[in-house]
Amino acid sequence: MNDWYTGTIKHVYPVACYTEAIKNMPTDLKIYSSAKEDIQRALQARLAGKPIPPESSRPPSTTTSATTTTSGAGPGTTTTPTTPKKTGISLFLAKLTPGDSQAFPLPLLILGALAILLVAAGGVGMLWQRSHPRDEPPPA
């Protein structure tokens, strides 16, 4: 399941792992995603001894480019996906939210940071208001 959450099933697992993943899958994931079909496809590829086919309806993970290499033994080519190196804020966020089902949700982190920022801005505004009182005469 964790491999599927990253965007693609990249690893080969024992047959029992595939069936356990499907059996223990949450109902909403079975209904609203292609997880069950993708894991079944990976299981069929595992049983046939073939490479894992791409998922049906999920977009690929952060794969942006591919490198093609030709083996010296035959005319076939293999395509290996490459992922861009993360730096700065994207690296920080990637380490903070690893992307598996147990990770802390990124939108919740963003909303929490926004709430802290708004509370701080309100506090600064309140302090400014108290330190700069208006010298207007009361209305008549």
Helices and strands as residue ranges (DSSP letters): H 2-5, H 15-23, H 27-32, H 35-48, E 65-70, E 77-82, H 88-96, H 106-131
